[in-house]
Amino acid sequence: MSAPRLGRARHPPLPRTASRRPGRAARLGVLGWTGAALVTVVLLVALVSLLWTPYPPQAADPYARWAAPGGSHLLGTDASGRDVLSLLMAGARTALLVAVLGGALAGLTGVLLGAVGALTPHRVRTATAVLIDVLLAFPTVLLAMLLASVLGGSLGVVIGAVGLGFGVTIARVLRGEFRTAAASDYVLAARAAGMGPVRILRDHQLPAVSGVLIVQLSWTMALAVLAEAGLSYLGYGAGPEVASWGRMLADMQSYLAVYPLTVLWPGLAVTLTGLGFTLLGDGLRDAGGRR
């Protein structure tokens, strides 16, 4: 009778973070895919406007003021004779620029403040928590108005206000996620193996909170579109040389009773773009809950 063969010892696999689970996009659902489609349409319009618009967006034609939709002006013209479709296409660039750059700045701010507020010594955590609470007391629009009154209205001011204002909201959410990740088995195992805190943060904790961060960023982009339109409407956004849906609404509101369709288009653009990012965020959240 032959001796039994000894097999190679099997070790249990290391725990995997939530962000490595495949198939999140496949579980978006109908609303999530609807939001993705709306965002994609706006993105395509913005990209096309870089190369082509029916007319120069800021070109005024006093002989074509309030032209009816159709013919050479598909959506008509405004009080200065500017083509509404061209302004809408150029305004998509502005909205997405604020959404993307403002969202990126908000994500960076949220990750930094959230990590500091969860992974540092007690005194630093307490000071960070107080800072987050103080910044949360200032609404983003009010913060942008304060910055604009000092620095002047510009896209940079809007992006900075969006990044700081919504970044502290993301930090408040991520702070708890970082604490949960810090107590997980794979982080404790990494510490026991002698891995440094920076590497643990990069390799384990950031992937663990990435799902929540992506959802928060999609909602932040939706709010950034609304914030940019609102600030431009109030006169605290970019200058008149930059096409903006909010400025279009401000310029056309006096003629609402006579030319209602001209106000409809920028309002619809703001609504659908914000709705697209919101539905995409809801779809990503629900997909994460169905893991």
Backbone as CSV, one residue per row, in Angstrom:
resi,resn,N_x,N_y,N_z,CA_x,CA_y,CA_z,C_x,C_y,C_z
1,MET,0.859,-1.194,0.000,0.000,0.000,0.000,0.902,1.254,0.000
2,SER,0.709,2.114,-0.985,1.573,3.278,-1.127,1.193,4.360,-0.134
3,ALA,2.199,5.154,0.222,1.968,6.242,1.177,1.134,7.335,0.530
4,PRO,0.257,7.979,1.286,-0.571,9.048,0.699,0.292,10.215,0.246
5,ARG,-0.094,10.814,-0.850,0.638,11.956,-1.398,0.233,13.241,-0.666
6,LEU,1.224,13.996,-0.330,0.970,15.250,0.381,0.771,16.370,-0.624
7,GLY,-0.365,17.046,-0.543,-0.640,18.160,-1.464,-0.068,19.458,-0.928
8,ARG,-0.020,20.430,-1.810,0.471,21.747,-1.422,-0.546,22.436,-0.521
9,ALA,-0.061,23.031,0.535,-0.963,23.677,1.492,-1.709,24.819,0.827
10,ARG,-2.985,24.897,1.127,-3.825,25.952,0.563,-4.041,27.041,1.606
11,HIS,-3.822,28.270,1.184,-4.030,29.398,2.082,-5.296,30.123,1.671
12,PRO,-6.076,30.573,2.610,-7.296,31.313,2.251,-6.950,32.593,1.520
13,PRO,-7.755,32.961,0.534,-7.465,34.194,-0.214,-7.597,35.415,0.671
14,LEU,-6.829,36.440,0.331,-6.925,37.697,1.068,-8.264,38.353,0.811
15,PRO,-8.805,39.057,1.770,-10.077,39.759,1.543,-9.942,40.742,0.405
16,ARG,-11.020,40.913,-0.321,-11.040,41.836,-1.440,-11.890,43.035,-1.097
17,THR,-11.488,44.174,-1.613,-12.258,45.374,-1.343,-13.490,45.406,-2.217
18,ALA,-14.466,46.244,-1.813,-15.735,46.289,-2.528,-15.564,46.786,-3.950
19,SER,-14.574,47.648,-4.196,-14.433,48.234,-5.518,-13.945,47.239,-6.554
20,ARG,-13.440,46.052,-6.125,-12.937,45.081,-7.077,-14.004,44.106,-7.555
21,ARG,-15.191,44.222,-7.024,-16.244,43.328,-7.473,-16.722,43.758,-8.850
22,PRO,-16.747,42.840,-9.812,-17.089,43.236,-11.178,-18.583,43.389,-11.361
23,GLY,-18.938,44.005,-12.457,-20.325,44.021,-12.889,-21.151,45.178,-12.388
24,ARG,-20.550,46.225,-11.820,-21.331,47.341,-11.305,-22.121,48.022,-12.422
25,ALA,-21.468,48.244,-13.570,-22.150,48.928,-14.673,-23.309,48.109,-15.200
26,ALA,-23.177,46.780,-15.173,-24.251,45.938,-15.694,-25.488,45.983,-14.813
27,ARG,-25.368,46.458,-13.559,-26.495,46.482,-12.635,-27.051,47.885,-12.440
28,LEU,-26.763,48.789,-13.352,-27.217,50.175,-13.183,-28.736,50.288,-13.114
29,GLY,-29.438,49.467,-13.866,-30.885,49.575,-13.910,-31.335,50.588,-14.946
30,VAL,-32.659,50.661,-15.131,-33.212,51.526,-16.170,-32.919,52.993,-15.896
31,LEU,-33.144,53.427,-14.662,-32.915,54.842,-14.345,-31.441,55.212,-14.472
32,GLY,-30.567,54.317,-14.021,-29.145,54.590,-14.135,-28.692,54.715,-15.574
33,TRP,-29.177,53.821,-16.436,-28.815,53.893,-17.851,-29.449,55.113,-18.518
34,THR,-30.636,55.508,-18.048,-31.235,56.735,-18.574,-30.368,57.948,-18.241
35,GLY,-29.900,58.009,-16.999,-29.005,59.099,-16.615,-27.713,59.082,-17.416
36,ALA,-27.151,57.890,-17.623,-25.923,57.790,-18.415,-26.156,58.269,-19.842
37,ALA,-27.333,57.948,-20.410,-27.639,58.385,-21.775,-27.765,59.903,-21.855
38,LEU,-28.421,60.518,-20.866,-28.556,61.979,-20.868,-27.196,62.661,-20.754
39,VAL,-26.346,62.153,-19.862,-25.015,62.739,-19.706,-24.201,62.566,-20.984
40,THR,-24.339,61.414,-21.629,-23.604,61.166,-22.868,-24.037,62.133,-23.966
41,VAL,-25.339,62.393,-24.064,-25.834,63.330,-25.077,-25.254,64.726,-24.847
42,VAL,-25.265,65.186,-23.597,-24.719,66.509,-23.290,-23.224,66.551,-23.599
43,LEU,-22.519,65.474,-23.273,-21.090,65.411,-23.559,-20.825,65.480,-25.052
44,LEU,-21.601,64.758,-25.836,-21.423,64.784,-27.292,-21.712,66.178,-27.857
45,VAL,-22.761,66.823,-27.349,-23.072,68.180,-27.809,-21.922,69.132,-27.488
46,ALA,-21.355,69.005,-26.282,-20.239,69.872,-25.904,-19.024,69.627,-26.793
47,LEU,-18.753,68.363,-27.109,-17.609,68.047,-27.969,-17.827,68.567,-29.385
48,VAL,-19.048,68.420,-29.894,-19.336,68.915,-31.241,-19.194,70.434,-31.295
49,SER,-19.602,71.112,-30.209,-19.541,72.574,-30.202,-18.122,73.100,-30.241
50,LEU,-17.146,72.261,-29.872,-15.750,72.683,-29.987,-15.331,72.851,-31.439
51,LEU,-15.978,72.086,-32.327,-15.605,72.103,-33.743,-16.614,72.847,-34.615
52,TRP,-17.888,72.819,-34.194,-18.923,73.396,-35.067,-20.125,73.828,-34.260
53,THR,-20.648,74.996,-34.583,-21.967,75.460,-34.159,-22.616,76.129,-35.369
54,PRO,-23.944,76.147,-35.446,-24.587,76.755,-36.630,-24.136,78.188,-36.889
55,TYR,-23.921,78.951,-35.828,-23.438,80.330,-35.915,-22.447,80.544,-34.780
56,PRO,-21.572,81.531,-34.886,-20.758,81.880,-33.708,-21.676,82.210,-32.532
57,PRO,-21.458,81.588,-31.376,-22.420,81.739,-30.260,-22.697,83.175,-29.847
58,GLN,-21.689,84.034,-29.880,-21.869,85.406,-29.416,-22.114,86.396,-30.553
59,ALA,-22.296,85.889,-31.777,-22.506,86.778,-32.928,-23.935,87.321,-32.902
60,ALA,-24.077,88.640,-32.768,-25.396,89.287,-32.717,-25.778,89.797,-34.101
61,ASP,-27.040,89.611,-34.439,-27.577,90.089,-35.718,-28.830,90.917,-35.420
62,PRO,-28.729,92.249,-35.409,-29.898,93.081,-35.051,-31.058,92.922,-36.017
63,TYR,-30.807,92.391,-37.202,-31.882,92.204,-38.171,-32.591,90.858,-37.992
64,ALA,-32.099,90.044,-37.079,-32.714,88.728,-36.860,-33.165,88.566,-35.417
65,ARG,-33.516,89.664,-34.756,-33.950,89.595,-33.361,-35.277,88.859,-33.252
66,TRP,-35.323,87.916,-32.276,-36.516,87.131,-31.986,-37.059,86.420,-33.231
67,ALA,-36.145,85.866,-34.009,-36.581,85.046,-35.146,-37.277,83.796,-34.625
68,ALA,-38.352,83.415,-35.275,-39.106,82.239,-34.849,-38.300,80.972,-35.123
69,PRO,-38.501,79.916,-34.311,-37.802,78.653,-34.574,-38.108,78.133,-35.975
70,GLY,-37.066,77.590,-36.602,-37.221,77.040,-37.942,-36.373,77.809,-38.931
71,GLY,-36.299,77.296,-40.115,-35.529,77.959,-41.159,-34.053,77.937,-40.841
72,SER,-33.404,79.088,-40.929,-31.965,79.153,-40.689,-31.610,79.139,-39.204
73,HIS,-32.600,79.365,-38.333,-32.375,79.320,-36.884,-33.333,78.270,-36.310
74,LEU,-32.797,77.099,-36.054,-33.650,75.962,-35.691,-34.451,76.220,-34.420
75,LEU,-33.820,76.869,-33.419,-34.501,77.175,-32.149,-34.783,78.660,-32.002
76,GLY,-34.624,79.428,-33.060,-34.893,80.855,-33.018,-33.692,81.655,-32.540
77,THR,-33.910,82.942,-32.290,-32.853,83.841,-31.808,-33.341,84.589,-30.577
78,ASP,-32.406,85.285,-29.919,-32.762,86.021,-28.704,-32.883,87.509,-29.008
79,ALA,-32.907,88.339,-27.948,-33.122,89.775,-28.116,-31.991,90.461,-28.861
80,SER,-30.794,89.841,-28.888,-29.663,90.420,-29.612,-29.480,89.821,-30.994
81,GLY,-30.334,88.886,-31.352,-30.198,88.221,-32.641,-29.218,87.067,-32.640
82,ARG,-28.824,86.597,-31.456,-27.917,85.451,-31.375,-28.697,84.155,-31.545
83,ASP,-28.075,83.194,-32.200,-28.719,81.908,-32.451,-28.815,81.121,-31.142
84,VAL,-30.032,80.716,-30.762,-30.256,80.042,-29.489,-29.593,78.670,-29.473
85,LEU,-29.666,77.932,-30.568,-29.054,76.604,-30.620,-27.539,76.700,-30.425
86,SER,-26.909,77.676,-31.046,-25.462,77.839,-30.883,-25.106,78.174,-29.436
87,LEU,-25.907,79.032,-28.799,-25.668,79.358,-27.399,-25.852,78.143,-26.503
88,LEU,-26.864,77.328,-26.787,-27.087,76.120,-26.000,-25.918,75.150,-26.129
89,MET,-25.417,74.975,-27.335,-24.301,74.051,-27.546,-23.052,74.542,-26.836
90,ALA,-22.762,75.842,-26.941,-21.596,76.387,-26.241,-21.798,76.366,-24.731
91,GLY,-23.040,76.555,-24.277,-23.320,76.493,-22.848,-23.105,75.111,-22.261
92,ALA,-23.258,74.066,-23.083,-22.984,72.709,-22.607,-21.514,72.556,-22.229
93,ARG,-20.626,73.210,-22.970,-19.202,73.161,-22.621,-18.967,73.764,-21.244
94,THR,-19.583,74.925,-21.009,-19.395,75.595,-19.721,-19.934,74.749,-18.577
95,ALA,-21.126,74.189,-18.762,-21.735,73.378,-17.700,-20.885,72.159,-17.375
96,LEU,-20.401,71.454,-18.408,-19.596,70.270,-18.167,-18.226,70.617,-17.612
97,LEU,-17.674,71.758,-18.026,-16.377,72.168,-17.479,-16.470,72.393,-15.978
98,VAL,-17.519,73.087,-15.544,-17.708,73.310,-14.107,-18.009,71.998,-13.399
99,ALA,-18.820,71.135,-14.022,-19.165,69.866,-13.393,-17.940,68.977,-13.213
100,VAL,-17.111,68.871,-14.247,-15.957,67.975,-14.184,-14.865,68.539,-13.282
101,LEU,-14.451,69.788,-13.516,-13.380,70.364,-12.702,-13.839,70.606,-11.262
102,GLY,-15.071,71.110,-11.100,-15.592,71.287,-9.756,-15.751,69.963,-9.027
103,GLY,-16.217,68.934,-9.751,-16.342,67.614,-9.145,-14.998,67.028,-8.768
104,ALA,-13.984,67.207,-9.633,-12.646,66.692,-9.321,-12.069,67.382,-8.088
105,LEU,-12.242,68.709,-8.016,-11.750,69.442,-6.848,-12.514,69.042,-5.594
106,ALA,-13.817,68.836,-5.726,-14.613,68.402,-4.575,-14.193,67.007,-4.118
107,GLY,-13.931,66.109,-5.077,-13.488,64.770,-4.710,-12.150,64.787,-3.999
108,LEU,-11.203,65.602,-4.509,-9.891,65.700,-3.864,-10.026,66.287,-2.466
109,THR,-10.838,67.346,-2.339,-11.055,67.952,-1.022,-11.709,66.964,-0.066
110,GLY,-12.708,66.234,-0.558,-13.405,65.275,0.291,-12.515,64.143,0.755
111,VAL,-11.673,63.622,-0.155,-10.776,62.525,0.214,-9.752,62.995,1.242
112,LEU,-9.163,64.169,1.022,-8.146,64.668,1.951,-8.735,64.929,3.341
113,LEU,-9.854,65.682,3.367,-10.455,65.989,4.670,-11.021,64.733,5.329
114,GLY,-11.611,63.839,4.533,-12.164,62.612,5.100,-11.096,61.712,5.682
115,ALA,-9.959,61.587,4.967,-8.873,60.746,5.473,-8.244,61.350,6.718
116,VAL,-8.021,62.672,6.702,-7.441,63.329,7.872,-8.395,63.242,9.054
117,GLY,-9.701,63.379,8.784,-10.679,63.343,9.860,-10.942,61.964,10.424
118,ALA,-10.410,60.920,9.771,-10.680,59.559,10.247,-9.427,58.802,10.661
119,LEU,-8.264,59.154,10.113,-7.088,58.300,10.277,-5.961,58.965,11.054
120,THR,-6.170,60.165,11.545,-5.119,60.887,12.263,-5.354,60.819,13.770
121,PRO,-4.404,61.302,14.581,-4.612,61.316,16.040,-5.857,62.106,16.441
122,HIS,-6.264,61.917,17.687,-7.545,62.438,18.152,-7.644,63.947,18.013
123,ARG,-6.616,64.678,18.366,-6.690,66.135,18.297,-6.867,66.621,16.861
124,VAL,-6.157,66.002,15.937,-6.283,66.395,14.529,-7.668,66.037,14.011
125,ARG,-8.175,64.871,14.396,-9.525,64.465,13.970,-10.563,65.452,14.479
126,THR,-10.431,65.878,15.724,-11.395,66.817,16.297,-11.349,68.161,15.577
127,ALA,-10.140,68.656,15.314,-10.009,69.935,14.615,-10.571,69.838,13.199
128,THR,-10.347,68.721,12.540,-10.873,68.538,11.178,-12.392,68.478,11.192
129,ALA,-12.965,67.798,12.179,-14.421,67.715,12.282,-15.030,69.100,12.488
130,VAL,-14.386,69.929,13.310,-14.876,71.298,13.521,-14.779,72.099,12.228
131,LEU,-13.672,71.947,11.497,-13.502,72.660,10.231,-14.584,72.260,9.229
132,ILE,-14.875,70.966,9.145,-15.912,70.492,8.222,-17.268,71.077,8.597
133,ASP,-17.579,71.091,9.882,-18.869,71.631,10.323,-18.968,73.128,10.033
134,VAL,-17.878,73.860,10.200,-17.900,75.299,9.922,-18.119,75.545,8.436
135,LEU,-17.408,74.793,7.584,-17.548,74.976,6.139,-18.930,74.554,5.649
136,LEU,-19.511,73.560,6.296,-20.857,73.135,5.911,-21.901,74.206,6.211
137,ALA,-21.587,75.122,7.119,-22.543,76.175,7.463,-22.663,77.219,6.356
138,PHE,-21.700,77.250,5.414,-21.741,78.208,4.313,-22.275,77.514,3.064
139,PRO,-23.457,77.871,2.578,-23.950,77.292,1.323,-23.001,77.605,0.174
140,THR,-22.964,76.705,-0.800,-22.035,76.862,-1.918,-22.290,78.145,-2.690
141,VAL,-23.561,78.464,-2.926,-23.878,79.669,-3.683,-23.426,80.910,-2.915
142,LEU,-23.652,80.944,-1.605,-23.215,82.082,-0.796,-21.698,82.194,-0.802
143,LEU,-21.005,81.055,-0.713,-19.548,81.066,-0.750,-19.047,81.629,-2.077
144,ALA,-19.668,81.220,-3.176,-19.273,81.731,-4.492,-19.529,83.223,-4.609
145,MET,-20.642,83.691,-4.057,-20.935,85.125,-4.099,-19.906,85.922,-3.300
146,LEU,-19.482,85.384,-2.149,-18.461,86.065,-1.351,-17.134,86.118,-2.104
147,LEU,-16.762,84.991,-2.728,-15.516,84.962,-3.492,-15.588,85.893,-4.699
148,ALA,-16.749,85.905,-5.366,-16.897,86.743,-6.556,-16.843,88.228,-6.202
149,SER,-17.368,88.578,-5.030,-17.331,89.987,-4.631,-15.912,90.464,-4.362
150,VAL,-15.020,89.527,-4.009,-13.624,89.882,-3.738,-12.754,89.722,-4.983
151,LEU,-12.927,88.585,-5.680,-12.054,88.255,-6.804,-12.661,88.585,-8.162
152,GLY,-13.963,88.874,-8.196,-14.631,89.095,-9.469,-15.214,87.806,-9.996
153,GLY,-16.314,87.920,-10.710,-16.984,86.732,-11.230,-16.187,86.101,-12.361
154,SER,-16.007,84.789,-12.278,-15.299,84.044,-13.316,-15.602,82.564,-13.139
155,LEU,-15.260,81.781,-14.142,-15.446,80.334,-14.042,-14.555,79.746,-12.950
156,GLY,-13.364,80.324,-12.778,-12.475,79.838,-11.729,-13.086,79.980,-10.347
157,VAL,-13.775,81.099,-10.103,-14.438,81.304,-8.812,-15.558,80.291,-8.624
158,VAL,-16.337,80.054,-9.675,-17.424,79.082,-9.585,-16.868,77.689,-9.317
159,ILE,-15.821,77.291,-10.040,-15.233,75.963,-9.844,-14.659,75.831,-8.433
160,GLY,-13.981,76.871,-7.951,-13.430,76.822,-6.598,-14.513,76.724,-5.536
161,ALA,-15.594,77.477,-5.711,-16.689,77.422,-4.740,-17.369,76.064,-4.757
162,VAL,-17.576,75.508,-5.945,-18.185,74.178,-6.052,-17.278,73.126,-5.413
163,GLY,-15.976,73.202,-5.714,-15.053,72.214,-5.168,-14.976,72.259,-3.661
164,LEU,-14.931,73.465,-3.087,-14.835,73.590,-1.634,-16.174,73.318,-0.958
165,GLY,-17.247,73.893,-1.519,-18.556,73.742,-0.887,-19.054,72.305,-0.870
166,PHE,-18.943,71.613,-1.998,-19.413,70.230,-2.064,-18.350,69.256,-1.572
167,GLY,-17.075,69.696,-1.541,-16.021,68.816,-1.048,-16.178,68.486,0.425
168,VAL,-16.611,69.462,1.225,-16.793,69.185,2.655,-17.966,68.229,2.879
169,THR,-18.965,68.285,1.997,-20.069,67.328,2.101,-19.572,65.915,1.825
170,ILE,-18.738,65.775,0.793,-18.153,64.467,0.503,-17.269,64.009,1.657
171,ALA,-16.509,64.940,2.250,-15.635,64.586,3.372,-16.433,64.048,4.549
172,ARG,-17.578,64.626,4.797,-18.404,64.165,5.921,-18.871,62.733,5.700
173,VAL,-19.164,62.380,4.457,-19.591,61.014,4.146,-18.407,60.059,4.197
174,LEU,-17.282,60.461,3.599,-16.127,59.571,3.524,-15.459,59.355,4.866
175,ARG,-15.625,60.281,5.792,-14.991,60.122,7.095,-15.440,58.824,7.758
176,GLY,-16.738,58.555,7.724,-17.233,57.304,8.293,-16.790,56.091,7.500
177,GLU,-16.716,56.221,6.170,-16.271,55.104,5.338,-14.807,54.771,5.610
178,PHE,-13.980,55.790,5.796,-12.571,55.545,6.111,-12.431,54.849,7.461
179,ARG,-13.252,55.228,8.430,-13.187,54.575,9.732,-13.567,53.109,9.628
180,THR,-14.606,52.825,8.838,-15.022,51.429,8.652,-13.918,50.629,7.972
181,ALA,-13.309,51.219,6.945,-12.242,50.522,6.235,-11.024,50.307,7.133
182,ALA,-10.739,51.259,8.031,-9.577,51.129,8.910,-9.709,49.966,9.882
183,ALA,-10.951,49.586,10.196,-11.181,48.473,11.118,-11.403,47.147,10.405
184,SER,-11.262,47.114,9.077,-11.521,45.888,8.322,-10.350,44.917,8.448
185,ASP,-10.614,43.646,8.111,-9.604,42.594,8.265,-8.397,42.826,7.369
186,TYR,-8.628,43.284,6.125,-7.498,43.411,5.213,-6.582,44.562,5.598
187,VAL,-7.123,45.628,6.213,-6.268,46.714,6.689,-5.497,46.272,7.927
188,LEU,-6.143,45.549,8.829,-5.447,45.040,10.006,-4.352,44.068,9.607
189,ALA,-4.620,43.243,8.593,-3.597,42.312,8.112,-2.434,43.054,7.471
190,ALA,-2.737,44.132,6.761,-1.676,44.925,6.134,-0.808,45.588,7.191
191,ARG,-1.423,46.063,8.263,-0.641,46.677,9.349,0.250,45.630,10.010
192,ALA,-0.319,44.430,10.225,0.459,43.366,10.847,1.635,42.948,9.973
193,ALA,1.489,43.091,8.664,2.568,42.741,7.737,3.621,43.835,7.631
194,GLY,3.427,44.956,8.332,4.409,46.023,8.332,4.221,47.057,7.249
195,MET,3.077,47.085,6.608,2.829,48.062,5.547,2.622,49.445,6.157
196,GLY,3.192,50.464,5.525,3.103,51.825,6.029,1.714,52.420,5.842
197,PRO,1.391,53.491,6.587,0.042,54.078,6.512,-0.290,54.658,5.137
198,VAL,0.686,55.263,4.468,0.415,55.832,3.151,0.082,54.737,2.149
199,ARG,0.841,53.658,2.185,0.578,52.546,1.266,-0.751,51.873,1.583
200,ILE,-1.083,51.753,2.869,-2.378,51.178,3.243,-3.509,52.044,2.710
201,LEU,-3.347,53.361,2.856,-4.367,54.278,2.341,-4.526,54.122,0.831
202,ARG,-3.398,54.049,0.120,-3.445,53.972,-1.342,-3.957,52.628,-1.833
203,ASP,-3.488,51.546,-1.254,-3.776,50.216,-1.791,-5.041,49.586,-1.239
204,HIS,-5.500,50.008,-0.068,-6.615,49.325,0.572,-7.786,50.247,0.903
205,GLN,-7.498,51.360,1.555,-8.608,52.186,2.027,-9.255,52.996,0.906
206,LEU,-8.459,53.565,0.015,-9.057,54.290,-1.112,-9.892,53.383,-2.006
207,PRO,-9.404,52.176,-2.383,-10.297,51.281,-3.138,-11.565,50.916,-2.380
208,ALA,-11.475,50.829,-1.044,-12.653,50.456,-0.262,-13.732,51.521,-0.289
209,VAL,-13.343,52.790,-0.374,-14.334,53.874,-0.357,-14.635,54.392,-1.756
210,SER,-14.016,53.815,-2.781,-14.168,54.355,-4.136,-15.607,54.275,-4.638
211,GLY,-16.331,53.222,-4.250,-17.725,53.109,-4.685,-18.576,54.262,-4.168
212,VAL,-18.453,54.554,-2.881,-19.192,55.673,-2.291,-18.733,56.993,-2.904
213,LEU,-17.437,57.120,-3.154,-16.902,58.358,-3.728,-17.457,58.603,-5.126
214,ILE,-17.548,57.571,-5.940,-18.069,57.731,-7.305,-19.513,58.205,-7.279
215,VAL,-20.316,57.623,-6.396,-21.718,58.038,-6.281,-21.807,59.491,-5.836
216,GLN,-21.011,59.864,-4.840,-21.018,61.245,-4.361,-20.574,62.215,-5.450
217,LEU,-19.618,61.821,-6.264,-19.142,62.688,-7.338,-20.223,62.913,-8.393
218,SER,-20.988,61.875,-8.717,-22.051,62.043,-9.711,-23.114,63.006,-9.209
219,TRP,-23.460,62.917,-7.929,-24.426,63.874,-7.366,-23.818,65.275,-7.296
220,THR,-22.525,65.360,-6.981,-21.861,66.660,-6.939,-21.880,67.329,-8.306
221,MET,-21.672,66.564,-9.367,-21.695,67.125,-10.717,-23.080,67.655,-11.067
222,ALA,-24.118,66.947,-10.621,-25.477,67.448,-10.852,-25.686,68.785,-10.149
223,LEU,-25.254,68.875,-8.908,-25.395,70.128,-8.163,-24.507,71.224,-8.733
224,ALA,-23.345,70.840,-9.296,-22.453,71.828,-9.891,-23.088,72.482,-11.112
225,VAL,-23.803,71.698,-11.919,-24.498,72.253,-13.079,-25.542,73.270,-12.627
226,LEU,-26.305,72.915,-11.598,-27.315,73.832,-11.083,-26.673,75.069,-10.451
227,ALA,-25.556,74.869,-9.736,-24.883,75.997,-9.097,-24.334,76.970,-10.140
228,GLU,-23.732,76.432,-11.206,-23.193,77.307,-12.242,-24.301,78.102,-12.916
229,ALA,-25.419,77.448,-13.220,-26.537,78.161,-13.840,-27.101,79.220,-12.900
230,GLY,-27.237,78.885,-11.620,-27.768,79.842,-10.661,-26.853,81.034,-10.461
231,LEU,-25.547,80.787,-10.365,-24.610,81.883,-10.171,-24.544,82.784,-11.407
232,SER,-24.557,82.184,-12.597,-24.566,82.993,-13.818,-25.857,83.791,-13.932
233,TYR,-26.958,83.205,-13.509,-28.240,83.914,-13.524,-28.193,85.137,-12.622
234,LEU,-27.525,84.989,-11.461,-27.429,86.098,-10.510,-26.325,87.096,-10.868
235,GLY,-25.510,86.764,-11.877,-24.444,87.665,-12.281,-23.120,87.431,-11.597
236,TYR,-22.965,86.289,-10.889,-21.725,85.977,-10.198,-20.924,84.892,-10.894
237,GLY,-21.342,84.477,-12.075,-20.626,83.452,-12.805,-19.606,84.047,-13.752
238,ALA,-19.415,83.365,-14.870,-18.461,83.833,-15.868,-18.978,85.106,-16.528
239,GLY,-18.072,85.810,-17.213,-18.430,87.049,-17.874,-19.354,86.832,-19.054
240,PRO,-19.884,87.907,-19.619,-20.839,87.790,-20.732,-20.229,87.179,-21.980
241,GLU,-18.897,87.129,-22.058,-18.278,86.535,-23.243,-18.306,85.009,-23.226
242,VAL,-18.677,84.423,-22.085,-18.758,82.967,-21.942,-20.222,82.550,-22.003
243,ALA,-20.534,81.625,-22.907,-21.913,81.145,-23.033,-22.299,80.337,-21.798
244,SER,-23.456,80.633,-21.245,-23.926,79.944,-20.042,-25.441,79.842,-20.089
245,TRP,-25.960,78.692,-19.708,-27.411,78.503,-19.682,-28.056,79.437,-18.668
246,GLY,-27.415,79.653,-17.529,-27.968,80.556,-16.531,-28.032,81.988,-17.022
247,ARG,-27.001,82.434,-17.742,-27.022,83.793,-18.278,-28.088,83.921,-19.361
248,MET,-28.307,82.849,-20.138,-29.377,82.876,-21.130,-30.725,83.090,-20.457
249,LEU,-30.945,82.403,-19.340,-32.203,82.582,-18.607,-32.337,84.011,-18.092
250,ALA,-31.244,84.569,-17.590,-31.295,85.939,-17.080,-31.574,86.933,-18.199
251,ASP,-30.954,86.728,-19.367,-31.154,87.656,-20.480,-32.562,87.578,-21.056
252,MET,-33.196,86.408,-20.965,-34.474,86.205,-21.637,-35.681,86.323,-20.720
253,GLN,-35.459,86.434,-19.406,-36.601,86.402,-18.486,-37.552,87.584,-18.689
254,SER,-37.022,88.722,-19.145,-37.882,89.894,-19.338,-38.858,89.715,-20.489
255,TYR,-38.585,88.755,-21.355,-39.427,88.542,-22.542,-40.228,87.245,-22.439
256,LEU,-40.367,86.732,-21.208,-41.011,85.436,-21.018,-42.444,85.431,-21.534
257,ALA,-43.182,86.486,-21.287,-44.593,86.511,-21.681,-44.757,86.559,-23.197
258,VAL,-43.812,87.165,-23.893,-43.937,87.344,-25.337,-43.256,86.220,-26.107
259,TYR,-42.079,85.786,-25.619,-41.306,84.752,-26.315,-40.972,83.622,-25.331
260,PRO,-41.941,82.818,-24.929,-41.695,81.803,-23.893,-40.753,80.689,-24.324
261,LEU,-40.713,80.377,-25.624,-39.889,79.253,-26.064,-38.401,79.519,-25.856
262,THR,-37.982,80.767,-25.947,-36.564,81.049,-25.780,-36.092,80.765,-24.354
263,VAL,-36.978,80.905,-23.384,-36.639,80.580,-21.999,-36.725,79.076,-21.763
264,LEU,-37.566,78.405,-22.525,-37.748,76.965,-22.342,-36.456,76.206,-22.591
265,TRP,-35.709,76.564,-23.645,-34.559,75.744,-24.036,-33.450,75.725,-23.000
266,PRO,-32.951,76.869,-22.498,-31.906,76.771,-21.469,-32.401,76.137,-20.173
267,GLY,-33.655,76.403,-19.802,-34.191,75.758,-18.602,-34.261,74.260,-18.756
268,LEU,-34.663,73.798,-19.949,-34.723,72.365,-20.207,-33.330,71.758,-20.203
269,ALA,-32.346,72.473,-20.748,-30.975,71.959,-20.780,-30.426,71.777,-19.365
270,VAL,-30.642,72.773,-18.498,-30.178,72.666,-17.110,-30.876,71.498,-16.412
271,THR,-32.174,71.377,-16.602,-32.943,70.337,-15.921,-32.501,68.942,-16.356
272,LEU,-32.374,68.730,-17.654,-32.028,67.398,-18.149,-30.596,67.018,-17.781
273,THR,-29.680,67.987,-17.808,-28.301,67.672,-17.443,-28.197,67.323,-15.962
274,GLY,-28.808,68.135,-15.109,-28.808,67.818,-13.690,-29.509,66.500,-13.397
275,LEU,-30.623,66.246,-14.105,-31.343,64.985,-13.915,-30.487,63.807,-14.352
276,GLY,-29.732,63.977,-15.442,-28.882,62.892,-15.922,-27.849,62.485,-14.892
277,PHE,-27.134,63.463,-14.318,-26.132,63.132,-13.301,-26.786,62.544,-12.053
278,THR,-27.965,63.045,-11.682,-28.648,62.527,-10.492,-29.081,61.077,-10.687
279,LEU,-29.682,60.777,-11.833,-30.107,59.405,-12.107,-28.912,58.462,-12.196
280,LEU,-27.817,58.951,-12.764,-26.614,58.127,-12.828,-26.093,57.822,-11.428
281,GLY,-26.104,58.822,-10.548,-25.687,58.583,-9.175,-26.602,57.616,-8.451
282,ASP,-27.915,57.744,-8.662,-28.860,56.805,-8.043,-28.635,55.388,-8.559
283,GLY,-28.372,55.268,-9.870,-28.119,53.946,-10.442,-26.864,53.316,-9.881
284,LEU,-25.803,54.106,-9.723,-24.574,53.586,-9.140,-24.782,53.192,-7.681
285,ARG,-25.562,53.984,-6.948,-25.845,53.641,-5.551,-26.621,52.333,-5.455
286,ASP,-27.653,52.193,-6.282,-28.435,50.960,-6.250,-27.619,49.769,-6.711
287,ALA,-26.715,49.982,-7.684,-25.873,48.897,-8.137,-24.934,48.434,-7.029
288,GLY,-24.444,49.395,-6.243,-23.597,49.021,-5.115,-24.374,48.255,-4.051
289,GLY,-25.677,48.562,-3.895,-26.472,47.854,-2.910,-26.880,46.463,-3.347
290,ARG,-26.740,46.161,-4.665,-27.105,44.836,-5.157,-25.877,43.946,-5.367
291,ARG,-24.779,44.263,-4.712,-23.573,43.487,-4.916,-23.755,42.091,-4.377
